[in-house]
Amino acid sequence: VPSQVIDMLPVVVVHGGAGHIPKERSEKSTTGVCSAVRAGYAVLQGGGSSMDAVVEAVSQLENNPSFNAGCGSVLNIKGEVEMDAMVMDGKTLASGAVSIVRNIANPIQLARLVMDKTSHVCLAGEGANQFARSMGVPEVPLESLITDYSRMRWKKNLEPGANPVACQMGKMGTVGAVAVDIEGNVASATSTGGILNKMEGRVGDTPIIGQSVEAASDLGLAYMKSRVDGLGGVVTVDPQGHWAARFSSLQMSWAAAQKNTLHYGLYTGEHFTQSIDEPR
């Protein structure tokens, strides 16, 4: 591997969901992605794989009530949490996913177990929970995954005349992480509570392979806008360690770590940097 490539590796990039984040929550969102990216980067610096790093980063986001994943997930029509998560390993193209999972604190860790311990790609609903039990994954009370904020938004959206689209803007989409380790292996992980007051789980995003990280990101976002008038965001890395965080929505909290530097932002065009060792 050429020395300049080694110099760019390892790298990890995370996002906290694309959409509109109310001002009182945007600071927590930025702090949350920075702390998740630090955790993922520490794994890489300790010699961990890109897969270890993305699972660690996303676990941190699932454990943070500011995001629509894990313990901050939006509620379905019955006022319950049903979560989806997926991991993919660039080296082998192996992947693992879980859908409509309940009572699990870290669906991303369960998705990795599906990839590592079964011959399947995706387990859903009660089957996913049964698999979790067989793997010794502890179940948590449903209540422990529900925040006051999620419950308030759920109630608001049940009112006659509620506009689900406007309600949806408070906290959007998935959280995710991508990383490249020192060997040039790429991995990605995403996790979500799904769509506010949903009837059923949503289907995940489609990766677009083959351009530079910026071009692939912008192409995917342009396609989403032209075909379904959708706004979104994406974080991307390539095996050389080039990375991008792009979004067509008003905001997306994102952070990246590379060469002992922390990069982060929230609005289009915003890009702050500081040393990874600086106090938070």
N, C-alpha and C positions, 0 to 999 in steps of 0.2 A: 504493500500500500504506500503510495507516495507520501512524503513527509508532510506536505501542506494539508493533505486530507486528515492525517492523524492530528494535526494542529487544530482542525475544526471540530474534532470529535473528542468526547461525546457531547451530545446535545439533547435537550428535552424541551418540548413546547406544550403548554396546556391552554385550554379555554374553558370558560365558565358558562357558556351558552350565549347565543346571539339574540338580540332583541332590544327592548327598552327596559332599562333598569332604573327604578325610582331612585332619586338622589340619596335618600336616607339609606339605601341598600348598596349603592354602587361602591362605596368605600370598602365595605365588608367583602364585596365581590372581588375587588382588586387585591386586597390583603390575602384573601383565600387562594387565588390563583398563584400569587407569589409564593405563598408558603407551600402549596402543593408542588410547584416546580422545584423549589429548594429540596424537598424530600426526594423527588425523582432524581435530581442531579446528584444528591448524596449517594444514592444507590449506585449510580453509574461510576462515580468517583471511587466507590468501594469495590469496583470490579464486577458489579452486578450486570445482568443482561438488559437490553432495551426493554424486553418483556417485563422483567422485574420492576424496572423504573416506571413504566406507564401504569402498571397495576398499582404500585405504591402511590403515584400521583393521583390517580382517579379515586383510590380508597380514601385519600385525604379529602377530596372534594365531596365524596359520598358522606363523610363524617361531619361535614360542615353544613349547617342548616341554611346557609345563604344560597345554596344551589338546588336546582331541580334534579336531584339524584339522591339515593340513600335517604338520610334523615331530613331532607328538605323537600322531598318529592311532592309534586302536586297531587291532588286527590281525584279519584275517578267519580262517576256520578253517584256512587253509593257512599262516598266519603272515605274511601279506603285507598291505600297505597299499593300500586302494582308497578313493578319496575322492570326495565329491560337493560341489558348490558352486553357488550361484545368486545372480544380481543382478537387481534390478528398478528401473526408472526410473519414478517417479511421474508425471512430466510427460507422457511419451508412452505409458506402460504397456508399453514395450519390456522384454523380459527375456532373459537368457541363462543357460544352465545346462550343467554337465558332470556326468557320473555315472560311477562306477567308473573313475576316472582313476588312473593309476600313474606313478611316476617324475617327478612334477611338483611343484616346491616350493610353488607358489602357485596352486592350482586356481581361486581367486577371480578371479585375473587372466585365466585362460583362459576363465572364464564370461563375463567382460566382453568378451573378444574374440569369443566366439560371438555375443553381442548386437550388437556394433559391426560385425563383418566378415562375417557370414553372414546368410542369409535364414532360418536355423533358430532354434529356441529352445533345444534341448537336444542335445548330442552325448555319446555314451557309449562307454566302453571303448576299444578300439583306434582307433575312429574319432576319438575326442576326442584321443588321443595323436598320430594322424596330422595332425590339424588343428594341434595345438601345434607339431609339427615344421615344418609349412608356414608357420607364423607366426614361426618362429625362436625359439620358446620353448625354453630349454635343458632337457634331461632331466637328472635327478639320479639317482645310484645309489639303488636301493630301500632299501639299508641306511641311507642318510642320513636317512630319514624314520622310522626305527624306534628308539624309545628303550628303554633297559633296563626301564623301568617297564612299557611296553606289552608287551614280550616276557614279562616275569614274569607279568603278568595273563593273557596268552594261554595260557601253559603251565598256570597254575593252573586255568584253565577247561577244559582238555583232560582233566584228571584224572577218573577214574570217580567219579560221585557229586557232581561239582562243581555248584554252583547258579548258573547263568548270571545269574539276576536279582540275587543277592547280589553277584556279581562285577561286574556292570554298575554298581553303585552307586559304585564308585571314581572314575569320571570319566564324565560323562554328555554325551550329545547333541551339539548343534551349537554353534558360536560364531556371533555375528551382530552386525551394526551397522545402525543407521538414522540418517539425517541429514536436515536441512533447510538449504539454503544461503540466502544473503542475499536471493535472488529468490523464496523460498518453494517451491522445488522439493524434493520428497521422494525419497529413494532408500534401498534396503535391500540388504544382502548377507549371505549365510549360507554357512558352510563346515563340513564334518564328515568325520571318518574313518568315520562310520557306527556300527554296533552291534558290540560285542565278539564275536569268534568268529562273525561273521555268515556265512551262505551267500551272500546276495545283498545288493546295495545297498538302502537304505531310501528311501521316498518322502518328500519334504519336507513341511514344515508348510503349513497352509492359512491365508492371510490372511483376516481377517474385517473387512469395510469398513463404516463407517457410524455408529459411536457415538463418544463422546469417547474419548480414548486409554485412560483408566482403565477405562471400561465395556467397550470392545472387548476389552481385555486380559483382564479378569475373566470376560467372557462366553466367550471362547475357552478359557480354562483350566477353567471350570466345565463346559463342553461336553465337553472332553477327559476330565475326571474322571468325569462321569456316563456317558458312552458307552463308554469303554474302560478306566476305572479308572486313567487315566494321570496322572502328575504332570509338570509342565513349567514353563516360564517364557517370558517374552516381553518384548522392549523395543519401545516404540511412540513414534512422533512424529506430529504433525499439521502441516499447512502453516503454522499460526500460531506453531509453536515450542513448543507444549505437549508434554511427554514423560512417559513412565511406564516403570518397570521393575517387573514383577510376576511372582510365581512361586508355585506351589502346592507345590513341592518343598521339602525342608529348607533348601537353600541355592541361591543363584545369584550368582556374582560378576558385578557390573555396575558401569559407570561412565558418567557423562555430563559433557559440557562445554557451558556456556552462560554468556554474559555474563562471560567470564574467570573463571568458577568451576568447579572440579572437584567433582563429586558422586560418591560411590561407596558400596557396601555389599555384604554377603555373606549375612546372615540377614534374615528377615522383620522389617520395622520398623526395620532399621538404615539410617541415612542420614547419612554424614559429608560435610562440605564443607571445601574449602580453596581458596585462590586458585590459579589455574592457574600463576601465576608462582612459587609456593612451591617450594623445592627438593624433589625426590622423596624 
